[in-house]
Amino acid sequence: MKSKSLVSISDYTKEEYLKILNLAAEFEANPVQEILKGFVVATLFFEPSTRTRLSFESAVNRLGGRILGFSDAGTTSSTKGETLRDTILTVSNYADLIVMRHPVEGGARFASEISPVPIVNAGDGANQHPSQTLLDLYSIRKTQGRLDNLNIFMIGDLKYGRTVHSLLQALSHFNTTFYFISPDELKMPDEYKMFLDNLGLKYYEYKEFTDIVDKADIIYMTRVQKERFSDPIEYEKTKNAYVLRANMLENTKPKMKVLHPLPRVNEIHLDVDDHESAYYFEQAQNGVYTRQAIISSILGVK
């Protein structure tokens, strides 16, 4: 995996997923090492981010590497008209690896095709978010003890949610049964359902989930993303489609966990935070270990 960009979750095989998860477990046991001393990682965030950017930076800092980059495209030469191509070719002179978030679908793939250093996609529009997927897999395996034969509930914005698109593709290697819960306006796109059909994997579509919540091993909540809507009226119609409350979790499986890529708005009520099923903040912490594994593997130090 040395020098191999991570643009789409499909860039990695099942065996490579498992290698990253096993490395993440090693880093969780020993998160502070000096194995990236002498390496520089650039974080180019053309779109706002808190958790993803800070967790990548924490991962590099804990391993002794150096960080450079920006968190606001408004402070860069792109405001002067510099192209993405020129930005990538310039920054690649200063770093050994580039972590990039970009609002345009395919932006990370384009960057990987022209960059002389590896690219890690930290989210490109509504398309992919592979490092989030790997930390999600790590969280699922850690809480359930396995990845095979699980019932995964995906709830909320399944149309624009890049995290669920990537997670679906990764979990397709593990005989997963999917439950898609969303309003009609935000249903899982047909291309992903056809992907599952071709693999012979089961999925079910619902508008409500309270009557079937006892089947869930994982509830994966998502935010209805205002920034993905061109029509503000459509956003207002769907923004409060689902709100998870603690009393809705009374009949769930003992090991069931609620995940969320964060940030949340109001789709998970605060009363869930104290419920034994809540795992989204621990999930965010797992992102540091998983991103340590991704970076160290790509740079060839693990």
C-alpha positions in Angstrom: 0.0 0.0 0.0 3.0 2.3 0.1 2.6 5.4 -2.0 -1.0 4.3 -2.9 -3.5 7.1 -2.9 -6.9 6.6 -1.1 -9.5 8.4 -3.2 -12.4 5.9 -3.2 -13.0 3.1 -0.7 -13.0 0.8 -3.7 -9.3 1.6 -4.2 -8.6 -0.8 -1.3 -9.3 -4.5 -1.2 -11.0 -6.3 1.7 -7.5 -7.5 2.8 -6.2 -3.9 2.8 -9.2 -2.8 4.9 -8.4 -5.4 7.5 -4.7 -4.4 7.5 -5.7 -0.8 8.2 -8.1 -1.9 11.0 -5.4 -4.1 12.6 -2.9 -1.2 12.4 -5.5 1.1 14.0 -5.8 -1.3 16.9 -2.0 -1.2 17.4 -2.1 2.6 17.3 -5.0 2.7 19.8 -2.8 0.7 22.2 0.2 3.0 21.5 -0.9 6.2 19.8 2.3 8.3 20.5 5.3 7.3 18.4 8.0 9.0 16.4 7.6 7.0 13.2 6.7 10.0 11.0 9.7 12.1 12.1 11.0 13.9 8.9 7.7 13.6 7.0 5.4 16.5 6.1 1.7 16.1 5.5 -0.3 18.8 3.8 -4.0 19.3 4.6 -5.9 21.2 1.9 -9.4 21.8 2.9 -11.3 23.7 0.2 -14.5 23.0 2.2 -15.2 23.5 5.9 -14.3 20.7 8.3 -13.6 20.3 12.0 -13.4 16.6 13.0 -11.8 15.3 9.8 -9.1 18.0 9.6 -8.3 18.0 13.3 -8.2 14.2 13.5 -5.8 14.0 10.6 -3.6 16.7 12.2 -3.8 14.9 15.6 -2.8 11.6 13.9 0.3 13.2 12.3 1.3 15.1 15.3 1.1 12.1 17.6 3.4 10.2 15.2 6.0 13.0 15.1 5.3 14.3 11.7 4.8 17.9 10.5 1.6 19.5 9.2 1.1 22.4 6.8 -1.9 23.5 4.8 -5.1 25.5 5.1 -8.6 25.1 6.4 -10.2 28.0 4.5 -9.9 28.2 0.7 -10.7 31.9 1.0 -7.2 32.5 2.3 -5.5 30.7 -0.6 -4.5 31.6 -4.2 -7.6 29.9 -5.5 -9.3 33.3 -4.8 -6.9 34.8 -7.3 -7.9 32.2 -9.9 -5.3 29.5 -9.3 -6.5 26.2 -10.7 -6.7 23.0 -8.6 -4.0 21.5 -10.9 -1.5 24.3 -10.1 -2.3 24.1 -6.3 -1.7 20.4 -6.2 1.5 20.5 -8.3 2.8 23.3 -6.1 2.0 21.8 -2.7 3.4 18.5 -3.8 6.8 20.1 -3.7 6.4 20.8 0.0 4.8 17.6 1.3 5.1 13.8 1.3 1.4 13.3 1.3 -1.7 15.5 0.7 -5.0 15.2 2.5 -7.6 17.0 0.6 -11.3 17.9 1.0 -13.0 19.5 -2.1 -16.6 20.4 -2.8 -16.5 19.0 -6.4 -17.2 15.3 -6.9 -14.1 13.8 -8.6 -11.8 16.6 -7.4 -9.7 14.1 -5.3 -9.5 11.6 -8.2 -8.2 14.4 -10.5 -5.7 15.4 -7.9 -4.4 11.9 -7.5 -3.9 11.6 -11.3 -1.6 14.6 -11.5 0.1 14.6 -8.1 3.6 13.1 -7.7 2.8 12.4 -4.0 -0.1 10.3 -2.6 -3.6 11.9 -2.1 -6.0 11.0 0.7 -9.5 12.0 -0.1 -11.1 13.7 3.0 -14.4 14.1 1.1 -15.3 15.2 -2.4 -18.8 16.6 -2.6 -21.5 14.0 -2.2 -19.2 11.3 -3.6 -16.7 9.6 -1.2 -15.2 9.8 2.2 -13.0 6.7 2.5 -11.1 7.5 5.7 -14.4 8.0 7.5 -15.4 4.6 6.1 -12.4 2.9 7.6 -12.9 4.5 11.0 -16.6 3.4 10.8 -15.5 -0.2 10.0 -13.1 0.0 12.9 -15.9 1.2 15.2 -18.3 -1.5 14.0 -15.7 -4.3 14.5 -14.7 -3.0 17.8 -18.2 -2.8 19.2 -19.7 -5.9 17.5 -16.7 -8.1 17.5 -17.1 -8.8 13.8 -17.9 -7.3 10.4 -19.8 -10.2 8.9 -23.5 -10.8 8.9 -24.7 -7.6 10.5 -27.9 -5.6 10.1 -26.9 -2.0 9.3 -29.5 0.7 9.5 -28.7 3.9 7.5 -31.0 6.7 8.4 -31.5 10.3 7.0 -29.7 11.8 4.0 -28.9 8.8 1.9 -28.9 10.7 -1.4 -26.1 13.2 -0.7 -24.4 11.5 2.2 -20.9 10.5 1.0 -20.3 8.6 4.2 -23.1 6.1 3.6 -22.1 5.7 0.0 -18.5 4.7 0.9 -19.6 2.6 3.9 -22.1 0.7 1.8 -19.4 -0.3 -0.7 -17.0 -1.4 2.1 -19.6 -3.4 4.0 -20.5 -5.2 0.7 -17.5 -7.4 1.3 -19.0 -8.7 4.6 -22.4 -10.1 3.7 -24.2 -7.2 5.3 -28.0 -6.7 5.3 -28.9 -3.0 4.8 -31.9 -1.1 6.0 -32.3 2.3 4.2 -34.6 4.7 6.1 -35.2 8.1 4.5 -37.8 10.3 3.0 -38.5 9.9 -0.7 -36.5 13.0 -1.5 -33.3 11.6 0.1 -33.4 7.9 -0.9 -30.3 5.9 -1.5 -29.4 6.5 -5.2 -30.3 3.7 -7.6 -26.7 3.1 -8.6 -25.9 1.9 -5.1 -28.9 -0.3 -5.0 -28.0 -1.8 -8.3 -24.5 -2.4 -6.9 -26.0 -4.5 -4.1 -28.3 -6.3 -6.5 -25.4 -7.4 -8.6 -23.7 -8.8 -5.5 -26.9 -10.6 -4.3 -26.9 -8.6 -1.0 -30.2 -7.8 0.7 -31.5 -4.4 1.4 -34.8 -3.0 2.5 -36.2 0.6 2.2 -38.5 2.2 4.8 -39.7 5.6 5.7 -40.0 4.8 9.4 -37.9 2.5 11.6 -39.5 2.5 15.1 -41.2 -0.9 14.4 -38.1 -2.6 13.1 -35.4 -1.1 15.3 -35.0 -4.3 17.3 -33.3 -5.9 14.2 -30.4 -3.3 14.1 -26.8 -4.1 15.0 -25.7 -0.6 14.0 -27.8 2.5 13.6 -25.9 4.9 11.3 -27.5 8.4 11.6 -26.8 11.1 9.1 -27.3 14.8 8.9 -29.5 16.3 6.3 -26.9 18.5 4.6 -28.1 22.0 3.9 -25.0 22.7 1.8 -26.0 20.0 -0.7 -29.4 21.5 -1.5 -29.8 23.9 -4.4 -33.5 24.5 -3.4 -33.9 25.8 0.2 -37.5 24.8 0.2 -36.6 21.1 -0.3 -34.1 21.4 2.6 -36.7 22.8 4.9 -39.1 20.0 4.0 -36.6 17.3 5.0 -34.3 18.7 7.6 -36.3 17.3 10.6 -37.3 14.1 8.9 -35.8 11.9 11.6 -34.9 12.7 15.2 -33.5 9.8 17.3 -34.5 9.8 21.0 -33.5 7.6 23.8 -37.0 6.1 24.3 -36.8 4.8 20.7 -33.9 2.5 21.7 -35.7 0.5 24.5 -36.1 -2.7 22.5 -32.7 -2.7 20.7 -30.1 -5.5 20.9 -27.7 -5.3 23.9 -24.6 -4.6 21.7 -26.3 -2.3 19.3 -24.5 1.1 18.8 -25.5 4.4 17.3 -23.0 5.9 15.0 -22.9 9.3 13.3 -20.1 10.8 11.2 -20.8 14.2 12.8 -21.5 17.1 13.0 -25.0 16.5 14.2 -27.7 19.2 14.1 -30.9 17.8 15.7 -31.1 14.3 14.3 -29.9 12.7 17.5 -31.5 14.2 20.6 -29.2 15.1 23.5 -30.9 12.4 25.7 -29.3 9.7 23.5 -25.9 10.9 24.7 -26.3 9.2 28.0 -27.7 6.0 26.5 -25.5 2.9 26.5 -25.9 2.6 22.7 -24.4 6.1 22.0 -21.0 5.6 20.4 -20.5 8.6 18.1 -17.9 10.5 20.2 -15.9 7.3 20.7 -16.3 6.8 16.9 -14.7 10.3 16.4 -11.8 9.3 18.6 -11.3 6.1 16.6 -10.7 8.4 13.6 -7.3 9.4 15.0 -6.1 5.7 15.2 -7.5 4.8 11.8 -5.9 7.8 10.1 -2.6 7.1 11.8 -2.9 3.6 10.2 -3.8 5.1 6.8 -1.0 7.6 6.7 1.7 5.3 8.1 0.8 2.6 5.6 0.8 4.9 2.6 4.1 6.4 3.7 5.6 3.0 4.1 6.6 3.2 7.8 4.2 0.4 8.8 
